[in-house]
Amino acid sequence: MEDSSPENSNTNGHSSGIRQISLLGVKIHYVDMATTLDVAKGWIAQGGPHHIVTADASAVVLAQKDDEFREIINQADLVTPDGSGILLGAKWLHTPLACRVSGVDIAKNLCRMAAEDGFSVFLLGAAPGIAERAAKNLESEFPGLEIAGTQHGYFQPTEEPDIVERIRTSGAKVLFVALGFPKQEKFIRRYFEELGVCVAIGVGGSLDVFSGTVRRAPEWMQRHGLEWAYRLAQNPRKISKVMTLPQFVCLVLKEKVRRTILKNKE
């Protein structure tokens, strides 16, 4: 899918006033971590459901083939740039973004905020036992944090109504959904009005990190955009996700050529 909106513009709806770009037809907001947390804090005070998507290169590639997923991203209240590939692609197309704002970092900061402000969080996803361990570690790291409930991600579609009801009645203001792209975003959108939370965010493998099952890359690798290489070394099964990076680069270069041709015709 070609990008028809290359220029930065103001967003509409819940994130009005925050600039956004369209990267290969996928909305990405121009935000840093401080702005992301300020927006989330306002939503929690305001009430009502809001959806945060953290988009990396693999999500943008998938969105080219999955119309439903692309629509969900573009309807989300906030879409953060999660990955060096997104930053590089945006720069190549002359719509640079501020910095990487990853799901795992947003989740950890929201837990810190929850402990300070007195609201609770629900953890959904990952293998059986992981969410419980993540909850224990997070409550230890952030004294005062209340985890309203946990649920592993190995459930059947017929179980979803009961899980949604548990989330709704838990009193949680924030929901972390760790089911991976695009399942986590589709779950949030499917039950958006029924979850009863103020902020729902897909966090991928963050619960594995919080539980201690998976270690994050050293900070120097994160700073230099090499966290993907560290993850691949830890889990070679992630090669399929890593292989979306060259696909993303090809799509960006194709779009760059398209724009150059159009400019030369003017």
Secondary structure, DSSP 8 states (H G I E B T S, - for coil): ---S--S-EE--GGGTTSEEEEETTEEEE---HHHHHHHHHHHHHH-S--EEEEE-HHHHHHHHH-HHHHHHHHHSSEEEE-SHHHHHHHHHTT---S----HHHHHHHHHHHHHHHT-EEEEEESSTTHHHHHHHHHHHHSTT-EEEEEE-S---GGGHHHHHHHHHHHT-SEEEEES-TTHHHHHHHHTTTTS--SEEEE-TTHHHHHHTSS----HHHHHTT-HHHHHHHH-GGGHHHHTHHHHHHHHHHHHHHHHHHHHHH-
